Amino acid sequence: MSSTLLLLLPLIIPALMLEFRYHSNSEIEQYLVQVNTSNPDITHLYSIGKSVKGQQLWVLALGVSPRRHTVGIPEFKYVANMHGNEVLGRVLLLQLIDELVRGFRNNETWALHLLNSTRIHILPTMNPDGFDAADTNCIYSQGRFNYHGVDLNRGFPDAFASLQNQQINEEKMEPEVRAVVDWLQTETFVLSANIHGGALVASYPYDNGNPNQLVGAGISPDNEVLVYLAKVYSYNHTSMYRGDICVDSGPFQDGITNGFQWYPLQGGMQDYNYVWAQCLELTLELSCCKFPPADELPALWMDNRKALLAYIQQVHLGVKGRVFDGSGVPVQDAVVEVKGHQNMCPFRSNQYGEYYRLLLPGTYTFEVRYPDHEVLTETFNIPYGPDRYTALKHDFLLQRITTGAATPPAEPTQANLTTCNYKVNQRGGGAMTGPRWSVLMMGLSLLIMLRSLII
């Protein structure tokens, strides 16, 4: 394809009207390609893998630097349709994409602030095969599972399972789960939510817990932050905060719940994000009916629009910065722990030396550890950042040990190192990059153009 034709494609391809209806998987793909082709400066389309039946798991990244990570810019993600018959999230995330692009093009302040300060990844369907098999029943589970008949929200390694069960054989991991696990190794996601249906509540970690812990079995070290985040969503939703909208679930005080206290769940994606990927994630149940009637979709979008945007903004809560060694070089895998918030797998700096910690306003003591360097302890105050679209910036400057024996590598405080996954893909930006993506993009664009000429 010539470069001239590529430049003309946005003009040739007609704008896809985003109607309030349920779009097929191919229509979602077409829409994402169209948005990306028309807005290459603020969007980047990539695939994190394929479903059992070979359907691409498309992600659209939005931001002023959409193709790759920028130091100091936090990574956020929304995932929908993990259960194929819970479908509202597909519609909401397409509408959210449309809203973000429209707001940016119209120079609306909120959109400019959000896309200038945040990189937002949107996966409209994690289970396209399940969606293809789903019916429109509000309650029953036809289409819930992937094509292998597996519940994807039970297929992740579990922090509270035995070590043998944690180390799931990669060959046995479902391809959709494997795709997400690999995706979490390509970016340092800070905040996330996965969208479900069948209730109206914001659920927070843990989904599973230590059965030997009689009190607070499902309570995480970041419980106060997670409760706050759940309330941000519920109180920005038009009715979730009431907690009693669905007749067959609840009541939920403030429209939120701890996942374990609601019902224990082993192998969930929410816990995996939090324990292994250092990403605080909520599970958002956004409709009493798993497959709401199409005529209710406009109202459901309005119920959730403000909450979806307000939740993204919370990625700027707390503190962010870099860890530098004694020579002033940013270092990877430095342990950055907060007193009172020690995690099962300690949060560590990424390949750029960055760390991100979502914390409520207050005074905190940090301990930073890195081999052959003095343990650094610092106490400082953290203000509220989301209103300014930036967390507090604070770098840690380590001092190399000059006398005595070198310190051993910092180990996790509560878990064996083999259970903690710190591998990071240096490329970033998604699982499909380089020439392979370029060829696929051109092919999809040509297909859409041909369709528009034929129809």
C-alpha positions in Angstrom: 0.0 0.0 0.0 1.4 3.4 -0.9 2.0 6.1 1.7 -0.4 8.4 -0.1 -3.3 5.9 0.2 -2.6 5.4 3.9 -2.9 9.2 4.4 -6.2 9.2 2.5 -7.7 6.3 4.3 -9.2 8.4 7.1 -11.0 10.4 4.4 -12.1 7.4 2.4 -13.4 5.3 5.3 -16.9 6.6 6.3 -17.3 7.4 10.0 -18.9 4.4 11.8 -22.0 5.7 13.6 -21.7 4.4 17.2 -25.3 3.4 17.8 -26.7 2.3 21.1 -26.9 -1.4 20.3 -24.9 -4.6 20.7 -22.1 -4.8 18.2 -20.7 -8.0 16.9 -17.0 -8.8 17.4 -16.3 -7.9 13.8 -18.1 -4.6 14.2 -16.1 -3.8 17.3 -12.9 -4.6 15.4 -14.1 -2.4 12.5 -14.9 0.5 14.9 -11.6 0.3 16.7 -9.7 0.3 13.4 -11.7 3.3 12.2 -11.0 5.3 15.4 -7.3 4.4 15.3 -7.0 5.3 11.6 -8.7 8.6 12.1 -6.9 9.6 15.3 -3.3 8.2 15.0 -2.0 11.0 17.2 -4.0 10.0 20.3 -4.8 6.3 19.8 -2.9 3.1 19.2 -4.6 -0.2 18.4 -2.9 -3.5 19.3 -3.8 -7.1 20.1 -2.7 -8.9 23.3 -3.4 -12.3 21.8 -6.2 -14.5 20.5 -9.2 -16.4 21.9 -9.6 -20.1 21.7 -11.3 -19.8 18.3 -8.6 -17.3 17.0 -10.4 -14.0 17.5 -8.0 -11.1 18.3 -8.2 -9.5 21.7 -8.0 -5.9 20.6 -6.9 -3.1 22.9 -7.2 0.6 22.1 -4.7 2.8 24.0 -5.5 6.5 24.2 -3.3 9.4 25.2 -1.0 12.0 23.8 1.8 9.3 23.5 -0.4 6.3 22.8 2.2 3.9 21.3 4.6 3.7 24.2 5.0 4.4 27.8 6.2 7.8 28.9 8.0 8.1 32.2 5.8 9.8 34.8 2.5 9.0 32.9 0.5 6.3 34.7 -1.0 3.4 32.8 -4.7 2.7 33.3 -6.9 -0.1 31.8 -10.6 -1.1 31.5 -11.5 -4.7 30.6 -15.0 -5.9 29.7 -16.9 -9.0 28.7 -14.7 -11.4 30.6 -17.9 -13.5 30.9 -19.2 -13.6 27.4 -22.9 -13.3 28.4 -22.2 -10.2 30.6 -22.3 -7.7 27.8 -23.0 -4.1 29.0 -19.3 -3.4 29.4 -18.8 -3.9 25.6 -21.2 -1.0 24.9 -20.0 1.2 27.7 -16.3 1.0 26.7 -17.1 1.8 23.0 -19.1 4.8 24.2 -16.2 5.8 26.5 -13.7 5.7 23.6 -16.1 7.9 21.5 -16.5 10.3 24.5 -12.7 10.6 25.0 -11.9 11.2 21.4 -14.8 13.6 20.9 -13.9 15.6 24.0 -10.2 15.8 23.0 -11.1 17.0 19.4 -13.5 19.6 20.8 -10.7 20.9 23.2 -12.9 20.1 26.2 -10.8 20.8 29.4 -11.6 17.5 31.1 -10.5 15.4 28.1 -7.3 17.4 27.4 -6.3 17.0 31.1 -7.1 13.3 31.1 -5.3 12.4 27.9 -2.3 14.6 28.5 -1.7 13.0 31.9 -2.8 9.4 31.5 -2.4 6.5 29.1 -5.7 4.6 29.0 -6.0 1.1 27.6 -9.4 -0.3 26.7 -10.2 -4.0 26.0 -13.9 -4.1 25.0 -14.1 -7.9 25.0 -11.8 -10.5 26.7 -14.1 -13.3 25.8 -15.4 -12.8 22.2 -16.1 -16.6 21.8 -18.3 -16.5 24.8 -20.2 -13.5 23.4 -20.9 -15.4 20.2 -22.5 -18.2 22.2 -24.5 -16.0 24.5 -28.2 -15.6 24.6 -30.1 -12.6 25.9 -31.2 -14.1 29.2 -30.8 -11.9 32.3 -29.8 -14.7 34.7 -28.6 -17.9 33.0 -25.0 -18.4 32.1 -25.1 -19.5 28.4 -22.0 -17.8 26.9 -20.3 -17.2 30.3 -17.4 -19.4 29.6 -14.8 -19.4 26.8 -14.9 -21.9 24.0 -13.2 -24.6 26.2 -16.0 -24.2 28.7 -13.8 -22.5 31.3 -14.7 -19.6 33.5 -11.9 -17.1 32.8 -12.4 -15.5 36.2 -11.3 -18.7 37.9 -8.2 -19.4 35.7 -5.5 -17.1 37.1 -2.8 -18.1 39.6 -4.2 -17.5 43.1 -2.1 -15.9 45.9 -3.9 -18.0 48.6 -3.7 -21.3 46.9 -0.9 -23.8 47.5 2.4 -23.0 45.8 1.8 -26.0 43.5 -1.6 -24.6 42.4 -0.1 -21.1 42.0 2.4 -22.3 39.4 -0.2 -23.1 36.8 1.3 -24.9 33.8 1.5 -22.4 31.0 0.2 -25.0 28.5 -2.9 -25.5 30.6 -3.7 -21.7 31.0 -6.5 -20.6 28.8 -5.3 -18.5 25.9 -7.4 -15.5 27.0 -5.9 -15.7 30.5 -2.4 -16.2 29.1 -2.9 -13.1 27.0 -3.8 -10.9 30.0 -0.9 -12.4 32.1 1.5 -11.5 29.3 -0.1 -8.1 28.9 0.5 -7.3 32.5 4.2 -7.9 31.9 4.4 -5.3 29.1 3.2 -2.3 31.1 3.3 -1.1 34.7 -0.5 -0.7 35.1 -1.4 1.4 38.2 -5.2 1.2 38.3 -7.7 -1.0 36.5 -11.3 -2.2 36.5 -13.0 -5.2 34.9 -16.7 -4.9 34.0 -19.3 -7.5 34.7 -23.1 -7.8 35.0 -25.7 -9.4 37.1 -25.6 -7.0 40.1 -24.9 -3.4 40.8 -21.9 -3.0 43.0 -18.2 -2.1 43.1 -16.2 -5.1 44.5 -12.7 -4.7 45.7 -9.8 -7.2 46.7 -9.3 -9.7 47.9 -11.7 -12.0 46.2 -10.0 -14.9 47.9 -8.4 -15.0 51.4 -6.5 -17.0 53.9 -8.9 -19.7 55.3 -6.9 -19.9 58.5 -7.3 -16.2 59.2 -10.6 -15.9 61.2 -10.8 -12.1 61.0 -10.3 -10.1 57.9 -9.4 -13.0 55.7 -10.1 -11.1 52.5 -8.8 -7.7 53.6 -5.7 -6.4 51.8 -2.9 -4.1 53.0 -4.4 -1.3 50.8 -8.0 -1.8 52.1 -8.6 1.9 52.9 -7.5 2.9 49.4 -9.6 0.2 47.7 -12.7 1.1 49.7 -12.2 4.7 48.7 -11.8 3.8 45.0 -15.0 1.7 45.1 -16.9 4.6 46.6 -15.6 6.9 43.9 -17.3 4.7 41.4 -20.5 4.0 43.4 -21.1 7.7 44.3 -20.4 9.0 40.8 -22.9 6.4 39.4 -26.5 7.6 39.4 -27.8 4.9 41.8 -25.1 2.3 42.7 -24.4 4.0 46.0 -27.9 3.1 47.2 -26.9 -0.5 47.3 -30.4 -2.0 46.9 -31.3 -1.6 43.2 -31.2 -5.2 42.2 -33.9 -7.4 43.8 -31.8 -10.6 43.7 -28.5 -9.2 45.1 -27.4 -7.0 47.9 -28.1 -4.9 49.8 -24.6 -3.4 49.7 -23.8 -0.5 52.0 -22.6 2.4 49.9 -22.9 0.2 46.8 -19.6 -1.5 47.5 -18.4 -4.8 48.8 -15.2 -6.7 49.7 -15.1 -9.6 47.2 -14.3 -12.3 49.7 -17.0 -11.1 52.1 -19.5 -11.2 49.2 -18.4 -14.7 48.0 -14.9 -16.2 48.0 -13.5 -16.7 44.5 -10.3 -18.5 43.7 -8.2 -17.7 40.6 -9.8 -14.3 39.9 -8.2 -11.6 37.7 -8.7 -8.9 40.3 -6.5 -10.6 42.8 -3.9 -11.5 40.2 -3.6 -7.8 39.1 -3.1 -6.7 42.7 -0.7 -9.3 44.0 1.5 -10.0 41.0 1.1 -6.9 38.7 1.1 -4.2 41.4 -2.1 -2.9 39.9 -5.1 -2.0 42.1 -8.2 -3.4 40.4 -11.9 -3.3 41.1 -14.6 -5.6 39.7 -17.6 -3.4 38.6 -21.0 -5.1 38.4 -22.9 -2.6 36.3 -26.3 -4.1 35.5 -28.9 -6.2 37.3 -29.5 -8.0 34.1 -26.5 -9.7 32.5 -27.8 -8.9 29.0 -29.9 -5.7 29.3 -32.5 -4.9 26.6 -31.0 -2.7 23.9 -33.5 0.1 24.5 -32.0 0.5 28.0 -28.5 1.1 26.8 -28.6 5.0 26.4 -29.8 5.3 30.1 -27.2 2.8 31.3 -24.5 4.8 29.6 -25.7 8.0 31.3 -25.8 6.1 34.6 -22.1 5.2 34.2 -20.5 8.0 32.2 -19.4 10.2 35.1 -18.3 7.2 37.2 -16.2 5.7 34.4 -14.3 9.0 33.9 -14.0 9.8 37.6 -12.5 6.4 38.3 -9.8 6.9 35.6 -8.8 10.1 37.2 -8.0 8.3 40.5 -4.9 6.8 38.8 -3.3 10.2 40.0 -3.9 9.4 43.6 -0.8 9.1 45.9 2.8 9.3 44.9 5.0 8.5 41.9 8.7 8.8 41.1 11.9 7.0 40.3 14.6 5.2 42.3 18.2 6.1 41.5 21.3 4.1 42.6 24.4 5.6 44.1 25.6 6.6 40.6 22.4 8.5 39.8 21.2 5.7 37.4 17.5 4.6 37.6 17.2 1.0 38.8 14.8 -1.8 38.2 13.5 -4.1 40.9 14.1 -1.8 43.8 11.7 -2.7 46.6 9.5 0.3 47.5 7.4 -0.4 50.5 5.1 1.7 52.6 4.8 1.2 56.3 1.5 -0.4 57.1 1.0 -1.3 53.4 3.4 -4.2 52.9 2.1 -6.3 50.1 2.4 -10.1 49.6 4.7 -9.4 46.7 6.4 -6.1 47.4 5.9 -3.3 44.9 9.1 -2.8 42.9 10.5 -0.2 40.4 10.0 -1.0 36.8 12.5 -1.0 33.9 12.6 2.8 33.9 13.2 3.0 37.7 9.6 4.1 38.2 7.3 3.3 41.1 3.6 4.3 41.6 1.8 4.0 44.9 -1.9 4.8 45.2 -2.4 6.3 48.7 -4.9 8.6 50.3 -3.7 12.0 51.5 -1.6 11.8 54.7 1.9 11.2 56.0 3.6 8.0 55.1 7.0 6.3 55.8 8.7 4.6 52.8 11.4 2.0 52.9 13.4 1.5 49.7 15.8 -1.5 49.3 18.2 -2.4 46.5 21.2 -4.7 46.6 24.6 -3.2 47.6 22.9 0.0 48.8 21.9 1.4 52.1 18.2 0.9 53.1 16.6 4.2 52.6 13.8 5.3 54.9 11.9 8.6 54.2 8.7 10.1 55.7 6.7 12.7 53.9 3.2 14.1 53.3 1.2 13.2 50.3 -1.6 15.6 49.1 -4.6 14.7 47.0 -3.6 14.5 43.4 -6.5 13.6 41.1 -7.9 17.2 41.0 -4.6 18.3 39.5 -4.2 15.2 37.3 -0.9 14.3 38.9 0.2 12.3 41.9 3.0 13.8 44.1 6.3 13.4 42.4 9.1 12.1 44.8 12.3 10.4 43.7 14.4 8.2 46.0 18.2 8.6 45.8 20.1 5.6 47.2 23.6 5.5 48.7 25.9 2.7 47.9 27.4 0.7 50.8 31.1 1.6 51.1 32.1 -0.6 54.0 31.3 -4.1 55.2 29.6 -6.9 53.3 27.2 -6.2 50.5 23.5 -6.6 51.2 21.8 -9.6 49.6 19.0 -9.0 47.1 15.8 -7.8 48.8 13.3 -10.6 49.1 9.5 -10.5 49.4 8.4 -10.2 53.0 5.5 -12.6 53.0 5.8 -14.8 49.9 8.4 -17.0 48.3 10.1 -15.1 45.5 9.1 -17.9 43.0 5.4 -16.9 43.5 6.1 -13.2 42.6 6.3 -12.3 39.0 8.4 -9.3 38.2 9.4 -10.0 34.6 8.8 -7.0 32.4 8.7 -6.9 28.6 11.1 -4.0 27.7 9.1 -3.2 24.5 5.9 -2.1 26.2 2.9 -0.9 24.2 1.2 -4.2 23.8 1.9 -7.7 22.6 1.8 -7.0 18.9 4.3 -4.5 17.6 6.6 -3.6 14.7 6.1 -4.8 11.1 3.6 -7.5 12.1 1.2 -4.9 13.4 1.7 -2.6 10.5 0.8 -5.3 7.9 -2.3 -6.3 9.9 -3.4 -2.7 10.3 -3.1 -2.0 6.5 -5.0 -5.2 5.8 -7.9 -4.3 8.1 -8.0 -0.7 6.8 -8.3 -2.0 3.2 -11.0 -4.5 4.2 -13.1 -1.7 5.7 -12.5 0.5 2.7 -13.7 -2.3 0.4 -16.8 -2.9 2.5 -17.7 0.7 2.2 -17.4 0.6 -1.6 -19.4 -2.5 -1.9 -22.3 -1.7 0.5 
